[in-house]
């Protein structure tokens, strides 16, 4: 939620995350003596960045604005939310440059690549210098091709103006299909993983809180005689959790359920007090909770080696 207010308390947040669906239900209460109208916004996970299409092909839709099929209910009734989209390179907002050069912000759409290819050489060079684009070269059987590819990160938020009556609880529910990143194999548990104690391997360990027991399970399942193949494919899900800190007080009752999808899958994410509540589901329950970081989930899915 982007607008901070001192009158509205988040009494509870119930969050469910799986590879197929993300569902979050909030209960808000206006503790003041008068109705409060404020902008309520829900930020979606970032989409894009250099090499995005090589690392993530799990977008559920090619819609230019609602590519994760987001929808929301307030007290059980559908709400028509507006959308705000911005293009960032690092911490720099480059939306104005793209709009001035008539390049669509939706980096996942072919129109963005086509618009970049249609820029003058000088504008293409500037786009690369600003970190907005990179040169993608490949051969698809028709000879060597060179195209400009989007490198910005698309940040999308859905928002609307909500009135919270005095002393009344308002229930808000969001649902969307997550963009699930993937890879055909994982380096976790490999010799490279064991040897790289710094750099990208350390970043991966930190991002997903990969514990030795998780690594041991991957090593145990590694097929014999298959070289570097681990026997697992990666699935990665991100969730913007820090917005729960934008209300008058900490979240009264917070519950997170992560569903890994199948009993044979492995899952790792950063949280304390994780409890297994079903063969595929893991629960985290907190009282008076203030999130300080976003949530990243790594799921390893077994595959059959022919």
Secondary structure, 3 states (H helix, E strand, C coil): CCCCCCCEEEEEEEEEECCCCEEEEEEEEECCCCCEEEEEEEECCCEECCCHHHHCCCCCCCCCCCCCCCEEEECCEEECCEEEEEEEECCEECHHHHHHCCCCCCCCCHHHHHHHHCCCHHHHHHHHHCCCEEEEEEECCCCEEEEEEECCEEEEEEEEEEEECECCEEEEEEEECCCCEEECCCCCCCHHHHHCCCHHHHHHHHHHCCCHHHHHHHHHHCCCCCCCCCCEEEEEEEECCHHHHCCCCCEEEEEEEEECCCCCCEEEECCCCCEECCCCEEEEEEEEECCCCCEEEEEEEECCCC
